[in-house]
Amino acid sequence: MNDDRTNRQVWLKSRPNGIPRAEDFAIRAAPIPMPKDGQFLVRNAYLSVDPAMRGWIADKSTYWPRIEVGDTMRAFAVGEVVESRHSDYAAGDQVMGIFGWQDYAAVRPETVMRKLREPDLPISLSLGVLGLNGLTAYFGLLDVCRPTAGETVVVSTAAGAVGSAVGQIARINGCRVVGIAGGEEKVRRCIDEFGFGAAIDYKREEHLEAALRRECPNGIDAYFDNTSGAALDAVLRLLNVHARIAICGTASFASWDPWNTGPRPERHLLVKRATMRGFLTTDFAARYEEAVAVLTGWIRTGQLKYREDIREGIESAPRLIETLYSGANSGKLLIRLGV
């Protein structure tokens, strides 16, 4: 339990080249911030652990300013407004946004991703299937991959928080879904829990392309790429004409310094007249509520299932990015605070 007179913060102690480890972080006690005019104070209830955090720390060319040594770790969080000096936010409002790995945050409205309006559902979902993960899956699949009923959709890291939502949304839209996952248990989860048509264990298959060819006899129409690397190389060879690829993540590479090289996709894209597009969920910020409404409806009807892996206490935070990249979590990775 936190001393309610202090604000515990996880800060970047050293910059890794690759996946951040526990020793790259430390925990400090700071004063609870006082909100200024136009701000409000949020007491965080859950903190998120996301693959993007690695890039925020290490990549000079990332889409947001790089986190510097000494900074409190940037992170999505959800909590309750406890004091407000902004007319649009009142004590008791539940909000989700980029509040950092800390107990309390004094924030402005532009830091808020959304105000929660689903009182019948756990607030933790706003960091997972009703938050960044679900929104990423929704827009990346439906707006970037643009699948139609009857098409074959392949997704990597298929048992993860994003991948599992991608596959289920594709299934709901009448597609045949093939997942790529690591390990027998994750393959089982894709099929039995999330309703995929098939799933491939890339750790077990000696030739991933042959396995994909077996499970996708009519080729691949859309690929949601969370990993890059060998999975993308295999998928490219099986693309159908006018296939679409959404580039969401590059988890198969521990570092981009030096730059990774490999097989070139250009010939496949040319011959198949295929499209490969990178995207950020923030590209669709104006449509968040549209997506949350649809996702919420699917959850309430049981069409969209989810898993959460909740760790207790801010003390667990420093090692969890490493946990995420090792695949040791069994659902959306969250930290529950005892404030």
C-alpha positions in Angstrom: 0.0 0.0 0.0 1.3 3.4 -0.9 1.9 6.2 1.6 -0.8 8.6 0.5 1.6 11.5 1.0 3.9 10.4 -1.8 3.8 9.6 -5.5 5.8 6.5 -6.5 7.2 6.8 -10.0 9.1 4.3 -12.2 11.9 6.2 -13.9 14.4 5.4 -16.6 17.8 4.7 -15.0 19.8 3.7 -18.0 19.2 3.5 -21.8 19.2 -0.1 -23.2 20.0 -1.0 -26.8 17.3 -3.6 -27.2 14.6 -4.9 -24.8 14.6 -2.9 -21.5 15.4 -5.0 -18.4 14.5 -4.5 -14.8 17.9 -2.9 -14.0 17.2 -0.1 -16.5 14.6 1.3 -14.2 14.3 2.4 -10.6 11.4 3.6 -8.3 11.4 6.9 -6.5 9.1 8.7 -4.2 8.0 12.2 -5.3 5.5 14.7 -3.9 1.9 14.3 -5.2 1.5 16.9 -7.8 -0.9 19.8 -7.4 -3.1 20.5 -10.5 -2.6 24.0 -12.0 -5.3 25.9 -13.8 -6.6 23.8 -16.7 -5.3 20.6 -15.1 -6.8 17.8 -12.9 -5.2 15.2 -10.7 -5.7 11.5 -11.6 -5.1 8.7 -9.1 -4.1 5.8 -11.3 -5.7 2.4 -10.7 -4.1 0.3 -13.4 -0.9 0.9 -15.5 -0.4 -0.6 -18.9 2.6 -2.5 -20.3 2.8 -2.2 -24.1 5.3 -3.3 -26.8 5.6 0.3 -28.0 7.4 1.3 -24.7 10.6 -0.3 -26.1 10.6 2.1 -29.0 9.7 5.1 -26.8 12.9 4.4 -24.8 15.4 3.4 -27.5 14.4 4.8 -30.9 15.6 8.3 -31.8 13.2 8.4 -34.7 10.1 7.2 -32.9 6.8 8.9 -33.5 6.8 10.6 -30.0 9.7 12.3 -28.2 12.2 9.7 -26.9 12.1 9.1 -23.1 15.3 10.4 -21.6 17.3 9.0 -18.7 15.7 10.4 -15.5 12.2 10.7 -17.0 9.2 9.0 -15.4 8.3 6.1 -17.8 5.6 7.1 -20.3 2.7 4.7 -20.1 -1.0 4.4 -20.6 -3.0 4.3 -17.4 -6.5 4.5 -16.1 -7.7 6.1 -12.9 -10.1 8.5 -11.2 -10.0 12.2 -11.1 -9.6 13.2 -7.4 -9.2 17.0 -7.8 -9.9 19.2 -10.8 -9.2 22.7 -12.0 -10.8 22.1 -15.4 -14.5 22.6 -16.1 -14.8 19.4 -18.3 -13.5 17.1 -15.6 -14.9 16.5 -12.2 -13.9 14.5 -9.1 -15.1 10.9 -9.7 -14.7 10.9 -13.5 -12.8 7.8 -14.7 -10.3 8.6 -17.5 -7.7 6.8 -19.5 -4.6 8.3 -21.1 -0.9 8.7 -21.0 -0.4 9.3 -17.3 2.9 7.4 -16.8 4.1 4.6 -14.5 3.2 6.4 -11.3 0.5 6.6 -8.6 -0.7 10.1 -9.4 -0.6 12.4 -12.5 -1.5 16.1 -12.9 -2.7 16.2 -16.5 -4.3 18.3 -19.2 -7.2 17.2 -21.4 -4.8 16.6 -24.4 -3.2 13.8 -22.3 -6.5 12.0 -22.0 -7.4 9.4 -24.6 -11.0 9.0 -23.4 -13.4 9.4 -20.5 -14.9 6.0 -19.5 -18.6 5.5 -20.2 -19.0 1.8 -19.6 -19.9 1.5 -15.9 -20.9 -2.2 -16.3 -17.5 -3.3 -17.4 -14.1 -3.4 -15.6 -12.1 -0.2 -15.9 -9.0 -2.3 -16.7 -10.5 -3.1 -20.1 -9.9 0.5 -21.1 -6.2 -0.3 -21.3 -6.8 -3.5 -23.3 -9.6 -4.6 -25.5 -11.4 -1.2 -25.0 -8.2 0.7 -25.1 -5.1 0.9 -27.2 -5.1 -2.8 -28.0 -8.7 -3.1 -29.1 -8.5 0.2 -31.1 -5.3 -0.9 -32.8 -7.0 -4.1 -33.8 -10.2 -2.4 -35.0 -8.7 0.3 -37.1 -5.6 -1.7 -38.3 -7.8 -4.5 -39.5 -10.9 -2.8 -40.8 -9.4 0.4 -42.2 -5.9 -0.8 -43.3 -6.4 -4.4 -44.1 -10.0 -3.9 -45.3 -11.1 -7.6 -45.3 -14.3 -8.8 -46.8 -16.3 -11.9 -46.0 -14.8 -15.1 -47.3 -11.2 -13.8 -47.4 -8.2 -15.3 -45.6 -6.7 -13.2 -42.9 -3.4 -14.0 -41.2 -2.3 -12.4 -37.9 1.0 -12.7 -36.0 1.4 -12.8 -32.2 -2.1 -14.1 -32.6 -2.7 -15.0 -28.9 -1.6 -11.5 -27.7 -3.8 -8.6 -26.7 -3.8 -7.1 -30.2 -3.6 -10.2 -32.3 -6.4 -12.0 -30.5 -8.7 -9.0 -31.1 -7.7 -8.8 -34.7 -8.5 -12.5 -35.3 -11.9 -12.2 -33.6 -12.9 -9.1 -35.4 -12.0 -10.8 -38.7 -14.0 -13.8 -37.7 -17.0 -11.6 -36.8 -16.7 -10.1 -40.3 -16.9 -13.5 -42.0 -13.3 -14.1 -42.7 -11.2 -17.3 -42.3 -8.5 -16.5 -39.7 -5.1 -18.1 -39.4 -3.0 -17.1 -36.4 0.8 -17.4 -35.9 1.7 -17.9 -32.3 4.5 -19.3 -30.2 3.8 -22.5 -28.2 1.2 -25.2 -28.0 -0.8 -23.4 -25.4 -1.1 -20.2 -27.4 -2.1 -22.1 -30.5 -4.8 -23.9 -28.5 -6.0 -20.5 -27.1 -6.3 -19.1 -30.6 -8.6 -21.9 -31.7 -10.5 -22.9 -28.6 -11.0 -19.5 -27.0 -10.8 -17.0 -29.8 -12.4 -19.0 -32.6 -9.7 -18.9 -35.2 -10.0 -21.3 -38.1 -6.4 -22.4 -37.6 -3.2 -21.5 -35.8 0.5 -22.2 -36.5 3.1 -22.7 -33.8 6.1 -21.0 -35.3 8.4 -22.5 -32.6 7.5 -26.0 -33.7 7.3 -25.6 -37.5 10.6 -26.1 -39.3 9.3 -24.3 -42.4 6.8 -21.5 -41.6 6.0 -20.9 -45.3 5.1 -24.6 -45.8 2.8 -24.4 -42.7 1.1 -21.3 -44.0 0.7 -22.8 -47.4 -1.0 -25.8 -45.7 -3.4 -23.7 -43.7 -4.0 -21.1 -46.4 -4.6 -23.2 -49.5 -6.3 -20.3 -51.3 -3.5 -17.8 -50.5 -3.6 -14.8 -48.1 -5.7 -11.8 -48.7 -4.8 -9.7 -45.6 -2.0 -9.9 -43.1 -1.9 -8.0 -39.8 1.8 -7.9 -39.0 2.9 -7.5 -35.3 6.4 -8.9 -35.7 8.1 -8.3 -39.1 11.0 -10.7 -39.7 10.6 -14.3 -40.8 6.8 -14.3 -40.5 6.4 -11.4 -42.9 9.0 -13.1 -45.3 6.9 -16.2 -45.4 3.5 -14.4 -45.8 4.8 -12.3 -48.7 5.3 -15.4 -50.9 1.7 -16.4 -50.4 -0.1 -13.1 -51.1 -3.0 -13.0 -53.4 -3.5 -10.2 -56.0 -4.5 -7.0 -54.3 -3.6 -8.3 -50.8 -3.3 -5.8 -48.0 -0.7 -5.8 -45.2 -1.0 -3.7 -42.0 2.4 -3.0 -40.3 1.6 -2.7 -36.6 4.8 -3.8 -34.9 8.3 -5.2 -35.3 8.6 -7.4 -32.2 10.9 -10.0 -33.8 13.8 -7.5 -33.7 15.3 -6.7 -30.3 17.0 -3.6 -31.7 17.1 -1.3 -34.8 20.7 -0.2 -34.1 22.2 -1.3 -36.4 19.4 -1.4 -38.9 18.1 -4.8 -39.7 18.2 -6.1 -43.3 16.6 -9.1 -44.9 14.6 -10.3 -47.9 13.1 -7.4 -49.9 9.3 -7.2 -50.3 9.2 -5.0 -53.4 8.9 -7.7 -56.0 6.1 -9.4 -54.1 4.2 -6.1 -53.7 4.7 -5.3 -57.4 3.7 -8.6 -58.9 0.7 -9.1 -56.6 -0.3 -5.4 -56.7 -0.4 -5.6 -53.0 -0.4 -2.8 -50.4 1.8 -2.6 -47.3 0.9 0.2 -44.9 2.2 1.3 -41.5 -0.2 3.0 -39.1 -0.6 4.4 -35.6 -3.8 4.1 -33.6 -3.6 7.8 -33.0 -4.2 8.3 -36.7 -7.8 7.5 -36.0 -8.3 9.6 -32.8 -11.4 11.3 -34.0 -13.1 7.9 -34.3 -12.2 6.3 -30.9 -15.8 6.4 -29.5 -17.1 4.8 -32.7 -14.8 1.9 -32.2 -15.3 1.6 -28.5 -19.1 1.4 -29.0 -18.7 -1.4 -31.5 -16.1 -3.3 -29.4 -18.3 -2.9 -26.3 -21.3 -4.3 -28.1 -19.3 -7.4 -29.1 -18.0 -7.9 -25.6 -21.5 -7.7 -24.1 -22.9 -10.3 -26.6 -19.9 -12.6 -26.0 -18.6 -12.4 -29.6 -15.3 -10.7 -28.5 -13.4 -12.4 -25.7 -10.3 -11.2 -23.9 -7.6 -12.2 -21.4 -5.9 -10.1 -18.7 -2.6 -10.8 -16.9 -2.7 -8.5 -13.9 0.5 -8.1 -11.8 0.2 -6.5 -8.4 2.0 -3.2 -7.3 4.2 -0.7 -9.0 7.2 -2.7 -7.7 6.5 -5.2 -10.5 6.8 -2.7 -13.3 10.5 -2.6 -14.0 10.7 -6.2 -15.2 7.5 -6.3 -17.2 8.6 -5.0 -20.6 11.0 -7.9 -20.7 8.2 -10.2 -19.6 6.1 -9.0 -22.5 8.7 -9.5 -25.1 9.6 -13.0 -23.8 5.9 -14.0 -24.2 5.7 -15.1 -20.6 2.4 -13.2 -20.0 -1.0 -14.9 -20.6 -3.1 -11.9 -21.7 -3.1 -8.1 -21.7 -0.3 -7.2 -19.2 -1.4 -4.8 -16.5 -0.2 -3.5 -13.2 -2.8 -3.0 -10.4 -1.9 -0.2 -8.0 -2.7 -0.4 -4.3 -3.1 3.4 -3.8 
